[in-house]
Amino acid sequence: MDLCRYYLGEVNLPKEKRQTYAEQALKLLRAGGMMSIKRVDLYGRKLQLLYSPEWNEEGFAAGNYNYYEDAYWDTWRLDAETGRLDAGRIGEGDFCQAVLVAKVLQIFKSVNPLCCNGLAFFCF
């Protein structure tokens, strides 16, 4: 059984909290075992290297592998400018928990945590 998490609408974070949220969310994702993959050629062999997710030049961090769960899932993407965290299928293990904890942090940092502009729903 897979858990899917979709987000519709706009992130409800004040501009002054977005960068702080993005940094904290990335720390949570790293602590939850999230990894990024880099494909390289070394002496004619194709290798996949795991590394902790980092911000790229465009202000995004992304990954699709969880070290603790030893599983690939849909790519998650965190935007430092808007504070938006997007993820498709996230399973039900450690990958799922890492993404959901980052989303809970987002709710606590939102303008009005009891009334969000977006709609989050889960399918089992």
SULZI-V59821 format. One record per residue. N is the residue number from 0. RES is the residue in one small letter. SS is DSSP state (2 for helix, 1 for strand, 0 for the rest). D_FIRST is the distance of its C-alpha to the first C-alpha in Angstrom with 2 decimals. Layout:
n=N res=RES ss=SS d_first=D_FIRST
n=N res=RES ss=SS d_first=D_FIRST
This chain:
n=0 res=m ss=0 d_first=0.00
n=1 res=d ss=0 d_first=3.81
n=2 res=l ss=0 d_first=6.80
n=3 res=c ss=1 d_first=9.80
n=4 res=r ss=1 d_first=13.23
n=5 res=y ss=1 d_first=16.30
n=6 res=y ss=1 d_first=19.84
n=7 res=l ss=1 d_first=22.62
n=8 res=g ss=0 d_first=26.21
n=9 res=e ss=0 d_first=28.25
n=10 res=v ss=0 d_first=27.77
n=11 res=n ss=0 d_first=30.06
n=12 res=l ss=1 d_first=31.56
n=13 res=p ss=0 d_first=35.34
n=14 res=k ss=2 d_first=36.74
n=15 res=e ss=2 d_first=38.29
n=16 res=k ss=2 d_first=34.98
n=17 res=r ss=2 d_first=32.89
n=18 res=q ss=2 d_first=34.10
n=19 res=t ss=2 d_first=33.76
n=20 res=y ss=2 d_first=30.20
n=21 res=a ss=2 d_first=29.31
n=22 res=e ss=2 d_first=30.90
n=23 res=q ss=2 d_first=29.24
n=24 res=a ss=2 d_first=25.75
n=25 res=l ss=2 d_first=26.34
n=26 res=k ss=2 d_first=27.46
n=27 res=l ss=2 d_first=24.33
n=28 res=l ss=2 d_first=22.13
n=29 res=r ss=2 d_first=24.38
n=30 res=a ss=2 d_first=24.30
n=31 res=g ss=0 d_first=20.49
n=32 res=g ss=0 d_first=20.78
n=33 res=m ss=1 d_first=20.40
n=34 res=m ss=1 d_first=22.46
n=35 res=s ss=1 d_first=24.00
n=36 res=i ss=1 d_first=24.96
n=37 res=k ss=1 d_first=28.44
n=38 res=r ss=1 d_first=29.38
n=39 res=v ss=1 d_first=32.93
n=40 res=d ss=1 d_first=35.40
n=41 res=l ss=1 d_first=37.43
n=42 res=y ss=0 d_first=40.22
n=43 res=g ss=0 d_first=38.63
n=44 res=r ss=1 d_first=35.20
n=45 res=k ss=1 d_first=32.11
n=46 res=l ss=1 d_first=30.29
n=47 res=q ss=1 d_first=27.40
n=48 res=l ss=1 d_first=28.37
n=49 res=l ss=1 d_first=26.15
n=50 res=y ss=1 d_first=27.79
n=51 res=s ss=0 d_first=27.21
n=52 res=p ss=0 d_first=26.63
n=53 res=e ss=0 d_first=29.97
n=54 res=w ss=0 d_first=31.48
n=55 res=n ss=0 d_first=32.73
n=56 res=e ss=0 d_first=35.98
n=57 res=e ss=0 d_first=34.42
n=58 res=g ss=0 d_first=32.98
n=59 res=f ss=1 d_first=29.29
n=60 res=a ss=1 d_first=27.00
n=61 res=a ss=1 d_first=23.83
n=62 res=g ss=1 d_first=21.41
n=63 res=n ss=1 d_first=18.20
n=64 res=y ss=1 d_first=18.01
n=65 res=n ss=1 d_first=17.40
n=66 res=y ss=0 d_first=19.94
n=67 res=y ss=0 d_first=18.61
n=68 res=e ss=0 d_first=15.10
n=69 res=d ss=0 d_first=16.78
n=70 res=a ss=1 d_first=14.26
n=71 res=y ss=1 d_first=14.89
n=72 res=w ss=1 d_first=13.09
n=73 res=d ss=1 d_first=14.81
n=74 res=t ss=1 d_first=18.24
n=75 res=w ss=1 d_first=19.02
n=76 res=r ss=1 d_first=22.64
n=77 res=l ss=1 d_first=24.98
n=78 res=d ss=1 d_first=28.31
n=79 res=a ss=0 d_first=31.17
n=80 res=e ss=0 d_first=33.41
n=81 res=t ss=0 d_first=31.26
n=82 res=g ss=0 d_first=28.81
n=83 res=r ss=0 d_first=25.87
n=84 res=l ss=1 d_first=22.51
n=85 res=d ss=1 d_first=20.27
n=86 res=a ss=0 d_first=16.76
n=87 res=g ss=0 d_first=14.27
n=88 res=r ss=1 d_first=10.69
n=89 res=i ss=0 d_first=10.62
n=90 res=g ss=0 d_first=7.40
n=91 res=e ss=0 d_first=7.53
n=92 res=g ss=0 d_first=10.54
n=93 res=d ss=2 d_first=14.13
n=94 res=f ss=2 d_first=13.78
n=95 res=c ss=2 d_first=12.08
n=96 res=q ss=2 d_first=14.77
n=97 res=a ss=2 d_first=17.54
n=98 res=v ss=2 d_first=16.92
n=99 res=l ss=2 d_first=16.63
n=100 res=v ss=2 d_first=19.77
n=101 res=a ss=2 d_first=21.62
n=102 res=k ss=2 d_first=20.80
n=103 res=v ss=2 d_first=22.07
n=104 res=l ss=2 d_first=25.19
n=105 res=q ss=2 d_first=25.63
n=106 res=i ss=2 d_first=25.70
n=107 res=f ss=2 d_first=28.28
n=108 res=k ss=2 d_first=30.42
n=109 res=s ss=1 d_first=30.37
n=110 res=v ss=0 d_first=33.57
n=111 res=n ss=0 d_first=32.41
n=112 res=p ss=0 d_first=29.15
n=113 res=l ss=0 d_first=29.20
n=114 res=c ss=0 d_first=29.61
n=115 res=c ss=0 d_first=27.75
n=116 res=n ss=0 d_first=28.76
n=117 res=g ss=0 d_first=25.20
n=118 res=l ss=1 d_first=22.23
n=119 res=a ss=1 d_first=18.87
n=120 res=f ss=1 d_first=15.92
n=121 res=f ss=1 d_first=12.23
n=122 res=c ss=1 d_first=9.65
n=123 res=f ss=0 d_first=6.38
